């Protein structure tokens, strides 16, 4: 199967032992499982296989989103956004011995706060300290003084085995703190009316070659899905927002991985339009203390004439510490 034939939102790629694994929530026939595709070249993929199946016998109800798989302490951990029976979304963590699962939950609860709707949890490890970094979902946070629903990028320290929250969650920044996002609110139909929304999808952290953190995330900027970046010395901030998007051609939910020949890649879904979403892979280049250039050599197979102005030809792969 060619990559252009795989419909998926929120793609996530793991490179391990000569094989690339692409995790998707949209490849399931009944919407109740996560599937993985395997490839050796990022273009041709084997048929999808189920790696996780939803059980509604515990806190979970439905709606699987944004699967991520992280190698941590010798095992593979699946971070998955799920709607709970209390009506709120949360990120569950499951574990397996191999990238193909089967993934089994490590706790009978979401790893994100239970009293808030939280999506798109990702793993960040600072030294020996693990954190789940996530989006506080915008419908859960109306800010009257802004007249808008405002998403937040937040974090929660976890125990070493990832089963238990440690301390209190903390907010890294709100989506309206970023000037690019603040100047471009999105209008969204919600509860029978059009509301103003500042989304905060898909946090993902990289460490730059100078040791600083580079966090990517995706809002709907004036109803155009984009990838934005922010930089900080450590996870507690303060966070400095990059003035221009990394990608602004109606695609986002970025994650990063390194190929077996040492090239740093960014993977997104593009376009943000049902049912045309496809995994798009770009070379990521670090310059001037940020990830500021993307190579267009491997863009969406159906959108080669619709490249972002930020997707310039690249000269070298990104260099990360």
N, C-alpha and C positions, 0 to 999 in steps of 0.2 A: 504494500500500500504506500503510495506516495504521500509526502507530507501535505500537499495541497488538497488531498482527499480526506484529511482528518479534521472534522469540525470539533472545535473545543474552545471553551472559555477558560481563562486562568491556567494556562499550561505551565507545567513544572517539569524540568529535565534534570535527571541525575546521571552523571558519568561515573561508571564503576566497572572495573575489570574488563575494559575493552568494549563495553556495551553502554549505549545511551538508553535511558528509561524515560518515557514521556507519560506523566500521570494526568488523567482527565476525569472529570465528573460527568462530562457530556457524552461519553462513549457507552454508558450503561443503557441497556434496552428498557429497563423498568425504572430508572432514576434512583435506584436504591443501592448502588454499588460504585466503587471507584475501579477504573481499569488502567492498565499500563500497556503501552506499546514499546517494542524493543527495536533498536537499530544500531548499525555500526558506522553509519555515515551521516546521520541526521536528515536524510532525504527519503530513503526507502525504509519502511517500518513493517514489522510483523503484525499480524492481526492482534487486536486487543485481548487481554486476559484479565479476568477479575482478580483484584488483590485485596479488596475490602468489601464487606456486605453490611448494610445497616441493620441493626437490631433495635426494635422499638420497645423492647422489654424493660429498658431503663429510662433515663431522662430524655431520650431522643425521640423526635417525631418524624422529621422529613427534611427535604431540601439540602442536599449535599453540595457544598461549594468549595472551591479553591484548595484542592489537595496539594500538600507539600510533603516531600520526603527528605529527611536529613539523616546523615550518618553521624551518630553520636555514641561515643564509648563502645564502639564495636557492634552496635545494632542500628537498625533502620527505624526511624520514627515518622509516622504519618501524622501531620497536622491537618485537620479537616473541619471546616465550618459546617455546623448543623443547626437546624431549628429545633428547639426543645419544646417539650409539652407545656411549658409555662408561657409559650409564645415568643420567647427571646432566643436569639441566636448565640451560639458559643463555639469555641474551637476545642475539639476533642483531640487527644493525643493517643495514638495506637503504636504498637511495636511489632517488629518482625525480625527474623534472623537474616532474611535476604531481601533484595529490592522488590521481589515479586510476591512478598507476603507469604501466607495470609497475615494481615495486620489485625492485632487484637488490642482493644482499649486497655490502657494501663490504670485507669481509674473510672469509677462510676460517677463522673461529673465532667463538666467542661473545665479546661485549664484557665479560661478567662473568667472574669468576675460574674457571679451567678445572678446578680441583680441588674445587669446591663446587657444590652444586645451588642454582641461583639463578633466580628468576622475577620477572616484573612489572617489568622495567627501564623507567625513565623518564628523560627528558633534563632536566637542570637546568643552566642557564648562569649563572655568577656573573661578571659583567663580561664578559671575553673567555675565561673558563675553563669548558669543558664538563665535566660529570660525568654518569655514569650512576648513578642511585640505584635500588636494587633490594631485593628481599626474599631473604635467605638462607633457603631453603625449610626449614620446620620438620623434615621427616623426616631432614634432613642434620645436625641439631644436637641431640643428646640431652645434657641437663645432669643428671648423676647426683644432685647435691645438691638439685635441685628435683624429681627424680623425674618429669621431664617433657621433652617435645620443645619446644624454644623457638626461634621464628623471630627473625630479626634484620633491621632496616632498615640497609642498608649503602650505601656509595658508593665509586666508583672514578673518579678523574680520567681524562679522555681527551685525546688529542692534538686539535689544532684541527680536523682533518679526521675525527675520531671513529673512526679506524681502529685506534688503538693505545692500550692502557692506559699511564698515566703514574704512576709511583710505586706505592705499595701501597694496596690497598683498606682502608677503615676503617669501623668500626661506628658508626652514629649512636645507636642504642639497641636493646635487646632488647625483645620484646613484653611480657615479664613485668616490665619496668621501669615500665610504665604502671600506676598503681594500679587503674584501672577494669578493665583486662585481667587483672592479677594476681589480683584478687578473683573472677574469673569464668573459671576454666579450662574448657576444652572436653574432653569425652570423645570419643574417635575410634577406630573399629576400625582396627587396623594390625597387620600380620604375625600375624594370628590371635588378637589380644587387644585389649581396650579400653585405650588409653593416654591419658595426660594431654597435652594439646597447647595451646601458646600460639602461635597463628598470627600472621603479619605480612604480609598481602597488600597489594598495591596502593599503594605510596608515590607521592604526587603533591605537588609543591611549588608554592605560591603565595607572592608577596611582598605583605605587608600594606602599608597606606598609610603606616605609620611606618617602613617599610624592613625590618622583621623578616620572617623566613621562617615560613610556616605550612604544616606538612606533614600531609596526611591519609593514613590507612592503615586497613586493615580486618582485625580478628581475628574469630574465632568466640568471642564472650563468652558463656560458659555455653550454647554451641551456638546462639547467636543472632548472625547476621552483622550487624555494625555499622560505622559510620564514626567513627573517632576522630581527634583532632587534637593536634599538638604545635607549640610555638613556640620559635624560637632566633634569636639575632642573626646567625649565619651557619651554614653547612652543618656545620661542625665542632662545633657545640653550645656549651655544654650545652643539651639539649632539655627544655623544661618541658611536661608533659602536661596537657591540658585534662581537667577532672574528669568531664565528662559527654559522651556521644556527640553528634555532629552529627546522626546518623540511627541509630535503634535499632529499626527495624521489619523485621528480617530482610532487609536489603538493603545493598549496599556496593560496593566497588571503585570509589571515587569518582575523577572527573576534573572539571576546571573549564574553562569556555570563556566567551567574551563574545559576546553576540549582536550583530547588525549595528545594533541600536538602543541598544547600550551596557549591556545588562543582564547581570550576571555570573550564570552558571548552574553548577550541579553536576549531573553525570550519573552515575547508578549503575545496576546491575541489581537488580531486586527483583520478586518475592521470591527468596530463595536456596533455590529448590526446583525440581528438574527435573520437567517441562519447561515450567514457568510463567514463567521469567525473561524480563523485558521491560526495555527501556531506560526509566528514570524520570528526569525532568528537573525540577529545583527551582531557584528563584531563591536565590542565596546572598547573605547580608547580613553585612557586617563591622560589629561593634559591640564596643566596649571592648577593642580590640586583638586580636580573634580573629574567625573566622568562626563566629558563634554562633547565627544564626537562619536558617531555611529557609522559603521560601514554599511552601505546599501547593497553589498554584493549578494546577500542572502535574504532579501525581503520577501514579503508575502508573494507567492507565485502568481496570484491573481491581481496584484496591485503594483506591478513594476513601474507603471507610469504615474503612480500616485505617491511618490516618496516624499517623506518629510524634508523640509529644508535643513533640518538638523542631521539628516542621514547622509553625510558627505562621505566620499571615498576615504577609507582609512589607510594609514601608512604602517601602523604597527599595532599589535594587541595591547590591551591594557596591562599595566604592571601593578600587581597588588602585593602587599606584604603578606 
